[in-house]
Amino acid sequence: MGNLELFYTSNRLLSTRNFFVRPPEPPEEFLLNSPSDSVFVGFTKIFHVPFYWSFKNITNPHIAVVGITGAGKSYFIKTFLTRASYVWGANAFIIDWAGEYKDWVKQTGGRVISLGKGSNINLLDLGGMRPSDRIKQVMRALELLTDIGRYPEQRRLTELAIEKAYLEAKFNLTSNIQRDPLGRPLKPPTLKDVQRILEEQLRSGTYEFPAELENAIYRIRTFTREGEDFFALPSTIKLDELLDVGLVCLDLSGLPDEVFRALAALSCLQFIKEKMRAEGWKPEKGIKLFVVLDEAWKIAREENSDAVMIVREGRKYNFGLIVGSQNPTDISESIFSNVGTTFIFRIKFERYLDYLQTTLNFSNYMRDEIRKLGVGQAAVNMAFQTSVHFSETFILDKIIGEEPIIEFFLDLGEFAGGKMAKSVSFEKEELRKQLRGFGLNEFAIEEICSEFTKNNKHLNILNFVVLLERKGLARKNITSLLKSFGVDDSTIVDIFSKVDYKKVGLKGLSMTKIALDEDFDGV
């Protein structure tokens, strides 16, 4: 028998050994909730514990979702909303930036409202608020979306003109009285009334600095021009009638640009927030409404936006806000620091991982696991109400939805090197959606998908690019598609060069590559 040797070691050294460290998953009692009062999401990776999401033991019901295109982000949101409707009877109001959800909402029997295509929202509608409060909200929105905050006098003139518009419409600025002496409901003014008031003041010649008035008029005119007056006409929809009718998608893709889409989103958030504030938080009734704000970087990043205010104020509101983005840095750090739950899908760039790790304070081990996530896998970070002595971030082996995720793989072959994976993967439905967005018809899309199917869901990336070009897809669009799936810029240039080499041979290769590099700089 050998001799037993004793030696001393530090506690710090012992703590680095796996058998002294609890695996990075919360105990079962924090993951297993009653199926009748929680939403099933999937099984944990280490112990395969069923994870049922509930808002009752976390700081608030608000959720952040991040991950690259095709990683399973929108699939998770759709699954989550479907199950929340079964469990709590929760309604869903999706502020759809790019028209991503409208087809799904139609298929599930929900309602789609398309702004810019016959539907309008009057920016000066009160929605039960006092005019004085609505004026503050409108001015805050204009400060977020225009440069009016840099010009105090123009801001003052605009605010006074809005106030006068309400007074002309005989609204009491200190109450929400909205009826005339005969009991008939008053009609709120519009931005066209505000523009008229400013123009009348300019024509009167009594103002000392006419240039300030002209600039204030020009800024308001951005939203009142014919054909772009979506927020300067009487409302054709009533938001309060859309918050308890099941699944509703407010499609913003028909609006001209980011400013118009952000203004619509802010107006909706402001209205919903005030309505829910008036009703108060009733945890025993579950969650009445989930509001989805996906890829809304313009209003999710600014510290004084209503999205950030809602998350910061936590349980005051009887609804859950779901904020999603491909780029975590497009979401305010205050949102990540204050939401009850963050779902992290596959992340492409190290700087995004730096941002998330700094904000959510997870370990290097968890960072490595997030880097290796496949389609449908996610890390979950939960902010519990009480202090806990275990990891608040854990890995889900797979998001389990109503239908399985069909995953396609692009094999990089010779282009894989260094730390680069041998293939990139994405959802089949995400590929179909993007190809539709580039203008391909359903027949062409089905042919492309069938190439993956008959090759066991794999396709060489060169063959994929050649196939897309044969279907008429421009290289600018192919570049955008490959980048969204995590292929880096230099690899894309090399892929196009190789494709051209096959087409024209070595003779024309050098000139082609020069031209490609020049084109790529502008993409």
N, C-alpha and C positions, 0 to 999 in steps of 0.2 A: 504494500500500500504506500502510495506516495505521501510526502509531507504536505500538510495543509499550510499554505502561506497566507499571512495576513498583511494587508497594506492599507495605508490611509489615502483617501482621495477627497476632493472638495465636493460640496453639495452642488456647486455649479456644474462640475463635470458629470456628476450623476444625473442631473436633470436633463442633460442632452441625450441620454440613452433612452431608447424607445419604451422599455418596460417600466420607466419611471414617469412617463408622460402620458396623460390622458389623450386618446385619439381625438383629432379635431372635429368632433361632432357634439352637439348638445345632448344631454340625457334624453331618454325616450319621452319623459313626461313633458318636455318642452316641444316635442315634435308631433306626438300623438294627441290629437284632439278629437272630440266627438264628430263623426261624419255628418251628423245632422246640423252641426253648427260650425263647420269649417270646410275649406276647399282642399281636396286632395291634389297634390302637385306631382309627386313621384317618390322614389325610394332613395335614401342616402347611399353614398358610394361605399362606405366602410362597413357598416353594420346592416345595411339594407332595411332601415327603419322607414315605414311609411310616413311621409311628411304631409301633414294636414295644416294648411295655413289658416291661422286665426289671428284676428286683431286684438284679442282680449288680453294677451300677456305681453304685448309689445307697445311701444310708446304711442303709435298712431297707425291708422289704417292705410297711410300713403305708401306708394311703392315706386321705386326707380328700377328701370330695366335697361341694361346696356349690352351691346354686342354687335359684331359686324353683320352685314347683310348675309342672310342665308344660314345664320347660326342657330335660329329657332326662336328669335325674340317675338316676332309677330304671332307665331304659332302658339307660344306660351300665353300671350295676351288674349288671343281668341279662346283658347281652352279655359283660361282662368275666368273670363267673363261668362262663358257658357255655364260653368259649374256654379259660379256665384249666383246666377239667376235661378238655378235649381235649389240651392241651399237656402238662400235668404230672400229669394224673389227680387234680387237686386236689379235695378235698371242700369243701363250703360249708355253713356253719351260720349261718342268718339269724335274728337276734334281732329279730322283726318287731313293732314297737311298736304299729302301727295296723292290722294285718292287710293290709298293702299287697302283700305278696309271696305270700300263701298260694295264691291262684288260679293264679299262674304256676308255683309249685312243684308243685302238683297236675297241671297240664297237662304238665309236663316229666317226670312220673313220680317226683318226689321225695316226701318224707314230711313231713306237717304234724302238729305236736304243738300242741294248743290248751290252754294253761293256763287254769284257771277253768272248763273244760268237761269235767271228768272226769279231768284229768291234774294231778298234784301233784309238787312237788319239796320234799323234806325239807331245810330250811335247815341242819340239823346233820349231813347226810351228809358223809362224809370224802373220798370220791373218791381214796383212797390217801394222803391227808395225815395228819399227826399231829393229834390232837385239840387240842393247844396251839396249833398254827398255824391250825386252822380257827376256834378261838375268837377269835383276833385278827382274822381276816377278817370274821367275823360282827359283831364289835363295830365294826369300821371301817364296815361297811355301815349299821349302825344309826345311827352318828354322821352319816353322809352324809344319811340319809333321815328322821331324827327329830331332836328337840332334846336327845337324851340327853347329848351332849357338853357342854352347859351345866350339867349337874348331876352333878358328879364322884361323889357318894355313890351316886346311883341307877345310874350306870354301873358302879361297883364291885360293887354288889349283883347286878346283872344278869350281869356276867362271872363272879362266883363261883357263881351259880346254874347257869350253863351248864357250868362246870367240874364242879360236883357231879353234874349230870345225866349227864355222861360217866363219872364215877367210879361212879355207881350202876349204869350199864350195863356196868361192869367193863372200861372202856377204859383202857389205859395212856396217860396224858397225854403222855408223852415219846416215844412210838413210835406206829407205825401198826398195831400188833398188833390184829387184829379177830376173833380166834377164841377160843372158850372152851376149857377143858381137854380137851374131847373132840374138838376140832378143828372144831367147828361155827362158822360165821360169826356174829359178834355183830351185833345190830341196834342202830344208833345211836339215841340219844334224840331227842326232838322238842321243839319249843317248848312243847308242852303239859306236858311234864315240867318244863321250866324254870318255867313258871307255877305248877305244883303246888308246887315247892320253895319259891318265894317266898311263896306263900299259907300253907304250913306254918310258915314262919319268922314270918309275921305273926301267925298264930293262937297261936304259942307265947308271945307277949308278952314275949320276952326282948330284943327289939331296942329300943334307946333312942329311935329316931326313926321311929315307925310311918308317918308321912306319906310319908317317903321310900320305904318299902317299897310303900305303896299306889300311889304314882305309877309305880314300876318295874313293878308288876303291871299297871297300866292300859295302859302302853305295850306290854308283851308281848301283852296281850289283844287289841290291834289286829289281830294276826296269828293269833289262835287262836279267834276267834268262829266258831260254826258257820255254814257257808256262805261264810266268808272265810278258812278255815284251809288255804289252798293250800300254805303253807310249814310247816305244823305237823302234817302227816300223813305216814305212810311214803311214800316216793317210788314213783310208778307208772311212772316212766321212768328209765332208766339213761343218763346223759349220755355215758359212755365208749363206749356202743354206738351213739351217734348221730354220732360224729365221723369215721367212716371208711366211711360207707355212701352216699356221694354227696351229694345235695342235701337238706338238712333245714331246715324252717322252724319255729321256735318262736314260735307266734302268741300274743302277749300281749294282744290286743285284748279278750279276755273277762275280764280282771282289772279290779277296780273302779275303780282310779285310778292316777295317776302313781307313787305310792309303791310300790304292789304291783308295777307293771311294772318299776320301777327295781330293786327287790329281786330280782326274777327275773333281770334282766339281769346284775346284779352277781354273783349266785351262779354263773351260767353262766360269766362271764368269769373269775372266780376259779378255778373248777374247770378250765377249759380252760388257763389260764395255768400252773397247777401241773402238769398233765399234760404240756404241751409243754416246760416247764422240765425235767422229769425226763428227757424224751427227748433234749433238746439240739438245737442248730441244725446242720443238715446241708445246706449250700447246694448240694452236688452233686446232691441229690435233688429240687431244686425246692421248691415250697411244698406241704405236705401238706394244709393247711386254710386257707380264708379264712373269717373271722368277720365278718359284717356287722352293724353297730350303727347303725341309721338313725333319726334324729329322737330319739335318746336323750339329750336335753339335760340331764336330771337327773344323769346320771353322766358325760357327756362334758365338762361344764363345771367340775366340782369338781377342784381340783388334786390331792387325795389319793385320787381314784377309781382303780380298777384299769385303766380305759381309758387314763388318762394315764400310769400306771406302765408299762403294756405298751409304749406308744409311746416313752417315755423310754429304756427299756432295750433298744430297738432289736432287734438280731439275736439276742438271747438266745433268742427263741422261734421254733419251727419252724412258724409260721403268720403269715398276714397279716391285720391288723385293718383293716376298711374302715369308717370313721366318716363318716356323712352327715348333713346338716341343710339346711333351707331358710334358716336364720338363722345366719350364721357366728359371731355373738357367743355363740351357744349352745354353741360348741365352745371348749374351753380354748385359750388362746394357746399353751400348752405343746405341744398336739397339732400345731397348724400349724407350730410351730417345729421339731418333731422328726420328723414323718412324712417318709418318703422321697419321696412324691408327693402333690400336691394338684391335684384337678381342679375348676376354677371354671366353673360354668355361669352363665347369666344372673343378675345380681344387681340387685335392685330399688332399694335405698336407698343413698344416698351414705355414710351412716355405716357400712354394711357394707363398702363399698369402702374407706373410711378404715381400718377394722380389718384388712382383708386386706392392704392396701398396706403398712401399718405392720409387720405381722407377717411378711409374705413378702418385703418390700423390692423390689417391682417398680416399674418406671418409670411416669411419668405417661402416656407413650405407651401402655403396656400397660393402664393403668387405663381410658383412653378406648376401647381396643379391647374390653375386657371389658364396658363399658357398652353397647356396640353388638351384643353377641352375640345370635344368633338361636337358635331351638330346635335342639338337637343340637350346637351349637358350644360349644367350651370352651377356656379357657386352662389350661395345664398348668405347674405349678411343680415342679421336681425338685431334690432335695438330693443332689448328687453326692458320692461318697466323697472325692474329691480336689478341691483348689481349681481353679476353671476361670476362663477369661478371656472368657466369653461369657454372654449372658443365660440364666438358668436358668428363665425363664418364657417360654412361647411359645403361639401360638394354633393350635388344630386347626380346620380348615375344617369338619369334620363328624365326629361319632362314627359309624362305619360298623358297623352291627349285622347280625345274621343276617337281619332284616327291616328295610326302610326305615322311618324315622320318618314318620308321616303328620301333617302340621302343619296346624292350623286357625288362622284369623285372625279376630279381632273388630275390625271397623272402627269407630273412635271418631267419625269424622265431625266434627260440630260441637263435640264435646267435646275434640278434640285442639287444643292450643294451647301456646305457649311452647316449652319443651323437650320437651313430651310427644309421643310418637310418634303416627303416624296410625292405628296398629293395635297390638294385642297378640296374641301368638301362643302356642300351647301344643300339646302332643301330643294327638292324638285319643284315645289310650288313657287319658291322664290325665283328660281330660274324662269319658270313660265311667266310670272308676273313681270319680271324685268324685260323679257323678250316682247311681251305685249306692249310695254311702254315704249319700246324702240320701233313699234309699228309692224312687227311680224304678225301674219295671220295665224289662226289656230292650226291650220294644216301644216305650215312650216314648223311651228313650235312642236307639234306632235312628232314630226319626223326627227327633229333634233333630240327630243327626249327618248325616242325609240332607239337611237344610237347608243345611249347610255344603257338602256334596259337590256339590249341584246348582248352587251359586253359586261354583264354582271355589275351594272351601275358605274362602270369605269369608262373613261375615254381619255386618250392621249391629248394633251393640250394643243399640240400642233394640228391634229386632226379636227379638234373642236373649233379652232380659229378658222381653218380652211372651210369647214362646214358652215360657219356663220357667214363668212364672206360669200359663199355660194348662194346663201339665202338672201343676199342683198344687204347685210348689215354693214354699216360704215365702220371704219377702223376707230374712229373717235368713240363710237358706242361700244365696240368690242373692248377698247381700253377701259372705259368706264365700268363695264361688266366685270372684267378680270380684276380690276383694282378693288371693286366692292367685295370680291370673294377672297381677297387677301394676297393677291399676286403683286409683287413690288414693281416699281417703275422700270428698273433696269432689266428685269426678267422679261417684261412685256416687250421692250424694245428688241431684245434678243430673239424672242419668239417671232415677231414680225419679220425680222431679218432672215430667220431660218425659213419662214414661209416663202419669202421672196426668192430665196436661194433655190428653193425647189421649183419655183415658177420660171425664173429667168436664167438660172444658172449662175456660175461664179462671175461671169463677165460683168454683169450689171450690179453685182452685190454691193460694192463699195459706195456707188452713187445712191443706191436705194437706201442704204443705212444712214447716209448723211441726211437724205430727205426725211427719213423717219424720225431721226433725232430732232430735226427742225419742227416737224409736225407735232411731235410729242410735247415739246416745250409749251405749245399753245393749248394743250388739252387740259 
